[in-house]
Amino acid sequence: MQTADNPSDRRTISACHVCGGVRLYYLFSRSNHRVVRCDDCGLVFLNPQPGDAELLRLGQRECIGPGPESRVRCLAAIRRYYGNQPGRLLEVGCDDAELLAAIEKDGWDVTGIEGSESASEKARHGLKDGTILAGQFAAAGLSSGQFDMCLVSDVLEHMRHPVEFLREIHRVLRQGGALLIRTPSANPGAIRQDTGLAADRMVYFDRQTLQTVLFKAGFREIIIDDDLDGTMMVFSRKVPLPAAPTLSVIVPAFNEAKTFPLLMDALLRKELPGLRIEIIVVESGSTDGTRDLALKYEDHPRVTLILEDRPCGKGHAVRAGLKAATGDYVLIQDADLEYDLEDYDGLLEPLVAGRAAFVLGSRHGGRNVLKMRQFTGQRSLSLFFNLGHWFFTALVNVLFLQRLRDPFTMFKVFRRDCLFGLEFNCDRFDFDFELLLKLVRKGYRPVELPVNYRSRSFGEGKKVRLFRDPLAWMRAIAWLRFVKIDPMAVAERSHPSVPPKTDPVSPAAEIAGHESLT
């Protein structure tokens, strides 16, 4: 008979596992355990948490493995994401003999770690050459860079320190190695109905908190497959942990000779504690001398200069800058000085802390959007632009179920890994819609923070076309509402599969074949 957890041995958590926030709010209790939510990043977890003795007991529990449909999806996803180039695979907590046998048949050299001897014996069934160990992952004595892929199933939600656990996984993977995680989704209804709350899970991840944990542990190219029976299937790849994170500032420049040198000098003076800054200037064939001014920065160590043959639109320039960006975070900065560089610190702080992955700099702090644009001596034009802003904001909020005040701000700041699995096509100002709405469709919740803004007039160089651009925005919104967002398909094209050496067999047939032997 299993003994109950001793409340006196439990550990009270004073700060969030993901972002370090201390605003922890009580949600409810179940089976004598309290569930809280971090109000900064949204992580849901038990607080206090089970003591070490209870964790050891939980680590030796018998797990209920995934069903046949989940196994089929998992095997197919491994092939799509990694390709048919097997190597050494580490599994932690999978406890699924049929899946491991199918993975081994694909050519993988399987090493497994299970929490108990009975689970290890169960996982060994069906393997020909694989090795399954019993015990704790930290005590397995694995070498750095030993594996090409790691499968972690029903484990991460039981970790007291999930970031540290994933960093240990990071250590044993080779550079570019893949990580597949299966973990329950933090659906609020599912959490409240979890009758096994006291004995099973310490942490409940949603899509954003899980991506933040992976990001902090040194994983990128993150893809989260659709929930299956309340379980997320998450792929990512190991990258080197940087000595200091980098911010990529993308500067599209076209006919901005008056303000471009002022902006560049201010950017080169700008310092952000704990962050390196790389500046990517995309000059689009200006006719007013901007290109000559940009060439003066060509040899600066912090500046990457991209010269386009002809003007193809702001969106085209930003897309070129995104391809060249190498930073952990990305910020788009127009060269017209409408926005204040002093707002960088506030916009980046939630990203660096792990409270958000995507931030918008809202150009109005109050409720009256009609005050956003004020053109001196042009009240009718000001009213036209502000009413247009209100209309398009309402349209986006209704169609995409958002509550945004300024979705079209230039200050879009995000982790660069958010872009993985997305493809962009828009060339003009409709790119602002495409970037925002594809990130929203991928599952990111933008956080809006107020920023300073001074709108310039058409006489000062504003380039929006009064009638053609709004029509393009309407088309873009309609298209983006229904376009298919398939990050896995994009990843498959990024890492194309090699034709298998044996006759192709569907994952469902392979799984069925293994199950028929048990």
C-alpha positions in Angstrom: 0.0 0.0 0.0 1.4 3.4 -0.9 1.8 5.9 1.8 0.4 9.4 1.5 2.7 12.4 1.2 3.6 14.0 4.5 2.4 17.6 4.3 5.3 18.6 6.6 7.8 17.5 4.0 6.4 19.5 1.2 8.3 22.4 -0.3 6.8 25.8 -0.7 7.7 27.6 -4.0 8.2 31.3 -3.7 8.9 32.1 -7.3 7.8 30.7 -10.7 9.9 27.9 -12.3 9.8 29.6 -15.7 10.0 33.4 -15.2 10.9 33.9 -11.6 7.8 35.9 -10.9 6.4 36.1 -7.4 2.8 36.9 -8.2 1.5 33.4 -7.5 -2.3 33.2 -7.2 -4.3 30.4 -5.7 -6.6 28.6 -8.1 -8.1 25.7 -6.3 -7.3 22.6 -4.2 -7.6 18.9 -5.0 -6.7 15.9 -2.9 -5.1 18.1 -0.3 -2.9 19.8 -2.8 -3.0 23.5 -3.7 -2.8 24.6 -7.4 -1.5 28.1 -8.1 -0.9 30.1 -11.3 1.9 32.6 -12.0 0.2 35.8 -13.0 3.3 36.9 -15.1 3.8 33.9 -17.5 0.7 31.8 -16.8 2.4 28.6 -15.5 0.2 26.4 -13.4 1.8 24.2 -10.7 1.4 22.6 -7.3 2.4 24.8 -4.3 3.6 23.5 -2.0 5.2 20.6 -3.9 5.7 17.0 -2.8 8.8 16.3 -0.7 11.7 14.2 -1.9 10.3 10.9 -0.5 7.1 11.4 -2.4 8.9 12.3 -5.6 11.0 9.1 -5.3 7.8 7.1 -4.9 6.2 8.8 -7.9 9.3 8.1 -10.0 8.7 4.3 -9.4 5.0 4.4 -10.4 3.5 2.4 -13.1 2.6 4.6 -16.1 -0.3 4.1 -18.5 1.3 4.3 -21.9 -0.1 6.2 -24.9 -2.8 4.6 -27.1 -2.2 3.2 -30.6 -3.2 6.4 -32.3 -0.7 8.5 -30.3 2.0 6.0 -31.1 1.3 6.3 -34.8 1.4 10.0 -34.7 4.6 10.0 -32.7 6.5 7.7 -35.1 5.3 9.7 -38.1 6.3 13.0 -36.5 9.8 11.7 -35.7 10.3 10.8 -39.3 8.9 14.1 -40.6 10.8 16.3 -38.2 14.1 14.5 -38.0 14.1 12.6 -41.4 15.1 9.1 -42.1 18.7 9.5 -40.8 18.7 7.4 -37.6 21.4 7.6 -35.0 21.5 7.2 -31.2 18.2 7.8 -29.4 17.7 8.3 -25.7 14.2 7.8 -24.2 13.3 8.9 -20.8 10.1 7.6 -19.2 8.5 6.4 -22.4 7.5 3.0 -21.0 6.1 2.0 -24.4 7.5 -1.2 -25.9 5.6 -1.0 -29.1 6.8 2.5 -30.0 10.4 1.8 -29.0 10.4 -1.4 -31.1 9.2 0.6 -34.1 11.8 3.3 -33.5 14.5 0.6 -33.3 13.3 -0.9 -36.5 13.7 2.5 -38.2 17.5 2.0 -37.5 17.8 3.9 -34.2 20.2 2.7 -31.5 17.9 3.0 -28.5 19.0 3.7 -24.9 16.2 4.1 -22.3 15.9 5.2 -18.7 12.8 4.2 -16.7 11.9 5.1 -13.2 11.4 1.5 -11.9 12.7 -2.0 -12.7 9.2 -3.1 -13.7 8.8 -0.2 -16.2 12.3 -1.0 -17.6 11.3 -4.6 -18.1 8.2 -3.6 -19.9 10.1 -1.2 -22.1 12.7 -3.8 -23.1 10.0 -6.1 -24.5 10.3 -6.1 -28.3 13.7 -4.5 -28.5 16.5 -6.5 -30.1 19.6 -4.5 -29.3 18.4 -1.6 -27.2 19.5 -0.9 -23.6 17.0 0.1 -20.9 18.2 1.3 -17.5 16.3 1.6 -14.3 16.8 4.7 -12.0 17.0 8.4 -12.1 18.2 10.3 -15.2 20.7 12.3 -13.2 22.4 9.1 -12.0 22.7 7.5 -15.4 26.2 8.8 -16.0 25.6 9.8 -19.7 28.3 11.5 -21.7 28.0 15.0 -23.3 26.9 15.0 -26.9 26.2 11.3 -26.8 22.8 11.2 -28.5 21.2 12.4 -31.8 17.7 12.5 -30.4 15.9 12.3 -27.1 12.3 11.2 -26.4 10.9 12.5 -23.1 7.4 11.2 -22.3 5.3 11.8 -19.2 8.3 13.1 -17.3 8.7 16.9 -17.6 5.5 17.6 -15.6 7.0 15.7 -12.6 10.2 17.7 -12.5 10.8 20.0 -9.6 13.2 22.1 -11.7 12.1 21.6 -15.4 14.7 24.1 -16.9 17.6 22.3 -15.1 16.3 18.9 -16.3 16.1 20.1 -19.9 19.6 21.6 -19.7 20.9 18.1 -18.7 19.1 16.8 -21.8 20.7 19.6 -23.7 24.1 18.4 -22.4 23.8 14.8 -23.6 22.5 15.7 -27.1 24.9 16.6 -29.9 24.7 20.1 -31.5 21.6 20.1 -33.7 20.2 17.0 -31.9 16.4 16.8 -31.7 14.2 16.6 -28.6 10.6 15.2 -28.6 8.5 15.8 -25.5 5.1 14.4 -24.8 3.4 16.1 -21.8 -0.2 16.9 -20.7 -1.6 20.3 -21.8 -2.6 22.9 -19.1 -6.2 23.1 -20.2 -7.9 24.7 -17.2 -10.9 22.3 -17.4 -8.6 19.3 -17.6 -6.6 20.5 -14.6 -9.7 20.8 -12.4 -10.9 17.3 -13.5 -7.5 15.7 -12.9 -8.5 13.2 -10.1 -4.9 12.0 -9.9 -3.6 15.5 -9.1 -2.0 14.6 -5.8 0.0 11.7 -7.2 0.9 12.6 -10.7 1.8 16.1 -11.8 3.6 19.0 -10.2 3.6 21.4 -13.2 1.0 22.0 -16.0 2.5 23.5 -19.1 0.6 25.3 -21.9 2.1 26.0 -25.3 3.8 29.3 -24.3 5.2 28.3 -21.0 6.6 25.1 -22.4 8.3 27.0 -25.3 9.8 29.4 -22.8 11.2 26.5 -20.7 12.8 25.0 -23.9 14.1 28.4 -25.0 15.8 28.9 -21.6 17.3 25.4 -21.8 18.9 26.1 -25.2 16.4 24.6 -27.6 15.1 26.2 -30.8 13.1 25.3 -33.9 10.2 24.5 -31.6 7.1 22.9 -33.0 4.0 21.9 -31.0 1.7 19.4 -32.6 -2.0 19.5 -32.0 -3.2 18.2 -28.7 -4.1 14.5 -28.7 -6.2 13.3 -25.8 -5.0 16.4 -23.8 -1.3 15.7 -24.6 1.1 18.0 -26.4 3.8 16.6 -28.7 6.7 19.1 -28.9 9.8 19.0 -31.1 12.9 21.1 -30.8 16.6 21.2 -31.6 19.7 21.9 -29.5 21.6 25.0 -30.2 24.7 26.3 -28.3 23.9 28.3 -25.2 25.2 31.8 -25.9 27.5 33.6 -23.5 25.1 36.6 -23.7 21.8 36.8 -25.5 21.6 39.0 -28.6 19.0 41.5 -29.9 18.6 41.8 -33.6 17.3 45.3 -34.6 16.0 45.3 -38.2 16.1 48.7 -39.9 14.3 48.9 -43.2 15.4 52.2 -44.9 14.1 53.8 -48.0 14.4 57.6 -48.7 15.1 58.5 -45.1 18.2 60.7 -45.6 17.1 63.3 -43.0 16.6 60.9 -40.1 18.7 57.8 -41.0 22.1 59.1 -39.6 20.3 60.3 -36.4 18.7 56.9 -35.9 22.0 54.9 -36.6 24.0 57.0 -34.2 21.4 56.6 -31.5 21.3 52.8 -32.1 25.0 52.5 -31.9 25.0 54.4 -28.6 22.2 52.3 -27.2 23.1 49.9 -24.4 20.9 47.2 -23.0 22.2 45.5 -19.8 22.9 41.8 -20.4 22.2 42.0 -24.1 24.3 42.3 -27.2 22.8 44.3 -30.1 23.3 43.6 -33.8 21.8 46.0 -36.3 20.6 44.8 -39.7 20.1 47.6 -42.1 18.1 46.8 -45.3 18.5 49.7 -47.8 16.0 49.4 -50.7 17.5 51.5 -53.5 16.8 55.0 -52.2 17.0 58.1 -54.5 17.6 60.7 -51.8 21.1 59.7 -50.6 20.1 57.2 -48.0 22.2 54.4 -49.6 25.4 56.5 -49.5 24.7 57.2 -45.8 24.1 53.5 -45.1 27.4 52.5 -46.8 29.3 54.5 -44.2 28.3 51.9 -41.7 29.2 48.9 -43.9 32.3 48.0 -42.0 31.0 48.6 -38.5 31.3 45.3 -36.4 27.8 45.6 -35.1 26.1 46.4 -38.4 25.0 44.0 -41.2 24.2 46.0 -44.4 21.8 44.4 -47.0 21.5 46.4 -50.3 18.4 45.7 -52.4 18.5 46.4 -56.1 15.2 48.3 -56.1 12.4 49.2 -53.7 10.1 46.3 -53.2 8.3 47.5 -50.1 8.8 47.6 -46.3 7.6 44.1 -45.8 10.1 42.7 -48.4 12.9 44.6 -46.6 11.9 43.3 -43.2 11.7 39.8 -44.5 15.3 40.1 -45.8 16.4 41.4 -42.4 14.7 38.4 -40.6 16.6 36.0 -42.8 19.9 37.6 -41.8 19.1 38.0 -38.1 21.0 35.8 -35.7 19.8 37.2 -32.3 17.7 35.6 -29.7 15.2 38.5 -29.8 14.1 40.6 -32.8 12.9 44.2 -32.9 11.8 46.1 -36.0 12.8 49.8 -36.1 11.8 52.2 -38.8 14.3 54.8 -39.8 11.8 57.8 -39.5 12.2 58.4 -35.7 8.5 58.2 -35.0 9.3 55.8 -32.2 11.5 56.3 -29.1 14.6 54.1 -28.7 14.3 54.6 -24.9 11.3 52.2 -24.9 13.6 49.3 -25.9 14.3 48.5 -22.2 10.7 48.1 -21.2 9.7 46.2 -24.3 12.5 43.6 -23.9 12.2 43.1 -20.2 9.2 40.6 -20.4 10.9 38.6 -23.1 14.3 38.3 -21.2 12.5 37.4 -18.0 10.4 34.7 -19.7 7.0 36.3 -19.0 6.2 36.7 -22.7 7.4 35.6 -26.2 5.8 38.4 -28.2 5.4 42.1 -27.2 3.6 44.9 -29.0 4.5 48.6 -28.2 1.1 50.2 -28.0 1.1 53.8 -29.3 -1.7 55.0 -27.0 -2.0 54.4 -23.3 -5.6 55.5 -22.9 -8.9 54.4 -24.3 -9.2 57.2 -26.9 -7.6 55.9 -30.1 -8.5 59.1 -31.9 -5.6 60.8 -30.2 -3.0 58.6 -31.7 -2.3 60.5 -34.9 -2.3 64.3 -34.9 -1.2 66.0 -38.1 -0.7 69.7 -37.6 -3.3 71.7 -39.7 -4.8 68.5 -41.1 -7.6 67.6 -38.8 -9.6 65.7 -41.4 -6.6 63.6 -42.4 -6.0 62.8 -38.7 -9.6 61.8 -38.2 -9.5 59.6 -41.3 -6.3 57.7 -40.1 -7.6 57.3 -36.6 -11.0 56.0 -37.7 -9.2 53.6 -40.0 -7.1 52.4 -37.2 -10.2 51.8 -35.1 -11.9 49.9 -37.9 -9.0 47.6 -38.7 -8.3 47.0 -35.0 -11.9 46.0 -34.4 -11.8 43.7 -37.4 -8.7 41.9 -36.2 -10.1 41.5 -32.7 -13.4 40.1 -33.9 -12.0 37.7 -36.6 -9.0 36.5 -34.5 -10.6 36.6 -31.0 -8.1 39.2 -29.6 -8.3 42.2 -27.4 -5.6 44.4 -28.9 -5.5 48.1 -28.9 -2.7 48.7 -31.4 -2.0 45.6 -33.5 -0.3 47.6 -36.3 2.5 49.2 -34.2 5.9 49.1 -35.7 7.3 48.0 -32.4 6.8 44.2 -32.7 9.3 42.6 -30.4 9.6 38.8 -30.2 11.8 35.8 -29.6 13.3 34.8 -33.0 12.3 31.2 -32.4 8.7 32.2 -32.7 9.2 32.5 -36.4 10.2 28.9 -36.9 7.8 27.0 -39.1 6.2 30.2 -40.6 6.6 31.5 -44.1 5.9 35.1 -45.1 4.8 36.5 -48.5 3.7 40.1 -48.1 5.9 42.9 -49.4 4.4 46.2 -48.4 2.7 47.4 -45.2 0.4 44.4 -45.2 3.4 42.5 -43.8 2.6 44.1 -40.5 -0.7 42.2 -40.6 1.0 39.0 -41.8 3.6 39.0 -39.1 1.1 39.7 -36.3 -1.6 37.3 -37.4 0.6 34.4 -38.3 2.2 34.6 -34.8 -1.3 34.8 -33.3 -2.5 31.8 -35.4 0.6 29.9 -34.3 -0.6 30.3 -30.7 1.2 33.3 -29.3 -0.6 35.8 -27.1 0.8 39.4 -27.7 1.5 41.5 -24.6 0.9 45.2 -25.2 3.0 47.8 -23.4 2.7 51.6 -23.9 5.4 53.4 -25.9 6.1 56.9 -27.0 5.1 57.9 -30.5 5.1 61.0 -32.7 3.4 60.6 -36.0 5.0 62.3 -39.0 2.9 63.8 -41.9 3.0 63.0 -45.6 5.1 66.2 -46.0 7.7 64.6 -43.7 7.9 61.4 -45.7 5.0 59.1 -44.6 4.7 56.4 -47.3 1.3 54.8 -46.7 -1.0 55.1 -49.7 -4.4 56.4 -48.6 -6.6 54.0 -50.7 -4.5 51.2 -52.2 -2.9 50.1 -48.9 -6.2 49.7 -46.9 -7.6 47.5 -49.7 -4.5 45.4 -49.5 -4.9 45.2 -45.7 -8.5 43.9 -46.1 -7.3 41.2 -48.5 -4.5 40.2 -46.1 -6.8 39.9 -43.1 -9.3 37.8 -45.1 -6.5 35.6 -46.4 -4.8 35.2 -43.0 -8.0 34.2 -41.3 -8.2 31.0 -43.3 -4.6 30.3 -44.5 -3.3 27.0 -43.1 -0.5 27.3 -40.6 1.6 24.1 -40.7 5.0 24.5 -38.9 5.7 20.8 -39.2 5.5 21.0 -43.1 7.9 23.9 -43.1 10.3 22.0 -40.8 10.1 19.0 -43.1 11.2 21.2 -46.0 14.0 22.6 -43.8 15.3 19.2 -42.9 14.2 17.0 -45.9 14.0 13.3 -45.3 16.2 10.8 -46.9 14.4 7.9 -48.6 14.3 4.9 -46.2 16.7 2.1 -46.9 13.9 -0.5 -46.6 10.6 -0.8 -48.3 8.3 2.0 -47.0 5.8 0.8 -44.4 3.2 3.2 -42.8 3.7 4.0 -39.1 0.3 2.5 -38.4 1.2 -0.8 -40.0 4.5 -1.0 -38.1 2.8 -0.3 -34.8 0.1 -2.8 -35.5 2.8 -5.4 -36.4 4.6 -4.9 -33.1 1.4 -5.0 -31.1 0.4 -8.3 -32.7 3.6 -9.9 -31.2 2.7 -8.9 -27.7 
